Amino acid sequence: MVVSLLVNKIKHLVLFFVSVFRRALCCFRRRRRVSVDSVPLTHVVSNPKDIEENWAWDEKPDYSEPKTVQDHIELYRKRKVEAQQQAEVPPEERLDFFEDMAPKITKQTKVFINTDRGAPEAPSRLNLIDAVPVVSGELQEWEENSGWEGETLDWDAQQALREKRRQDREKRLWEQQQKRQEKMNRALGARIST
C-alpha cells in the first residue's frame, strides 16, 4: 500500500513538470488554420446618398422635392385632398379615465387669534413670577380629602347591592311558591270524577 502511494506521488510530479514544460513551449508552436472555418471576404459598396435618404427622419418617406411645374401642381393637389380628408373626419374623443382622480386644491383658511385683549404688557422672559405660595407663621385648617370618607361610600354602595340582590332572591322565591300553589290547586280540581 505504501509502495502504490509512492508510485502515484511520483507519477503526479512527473505529469506536473511535463504540463509546465508544454505551456512554456506553446508560444513556439504554429497554429494551423482549419480551412473549413475560413470566411469568404466580399467587397461591400455603399452609396452615401442612399444612407442619407434612409436616415432622413425629418421628412415623409413619400415626399420628394418637386422639380417641374407639373410636380408642383400634383403636390398642391395632394395636399389639398389630404386637408379635405382631415377636415371631414372629426378627431376621435379620447376618454380621460383619470379626470376624477385629479386632486382638488383648496387654500387653507387662516384664523388669527388676537391675544392683546386684557394684557397690559407683553410677557418678558426676564419677569419673575412667584408660583410658590407664601406660608405664614399662623396655623391654618388642613383640608384632606383622603381617608375614611371614600371607603364609606364604597361600603355603602356594596351594602346597597347586597340588599338589592337579597330582595330579588326573596321575590323569586315568593313567585316560585305561588306557582307551586297554583299547580296543586289545579291538580286537585282535575281529580274529581262523576
Stockholm file with secondary structure:
# STOCKHOLM 1.0

chainA/1-194         MVVSLLVNKIKHLVLFFVSVFRRALCCFRRRRRVSVDSVPLTHVVSNPKDIEENWAWDEKPDYSEPKTVQDHIELYRKRKVEAQQQAEVPPEERLDFFEDMAPKITKQTKVFINTDRGAPEAPSRLNLIDAVPVVSGELQEWEENSGWEGETLDWDAQQALREKRRQDREKRLWEQQQKRQEKMNRALGARIST
#=GR chainA/1-194 SS CHHHHHHHHHHHHHHHHHHHHHHHHGGGSCCCCCGGGCCCCCCCCCCHHHHHHHTCCSSCTTCCCCCSHHHHHHHHHHHHHHHHHHHHSCCCCCCCTTGGGSCCCCCCCCCCCCCCSSCSSCCCTTCCCCCSCCCCSSCCCCCCCCSHHHHHHHHHHHHHHHHHHHHHHHHHHHHHHHHHHHHHHHHHHHSCCC
#=GC SS_cons         CHHHHHHHHHHHHHHHHHHHHHHHHGGGSCCCCCGGGCCCCCCCCCCHHHHHHHTCCSSCTTCCCCCSHHHHHHHHHHHHHHHHHHHHSCCCCCCCTTGGGSCCCCCCCCCCCCCCSSCSSCCCTTCCCCCSCCCCSSCCCCCCCCSHHHHHHHHHHHHHHHHHHHHHHHHHHHHHHHHHHHHHHHHHHHSCCC
//
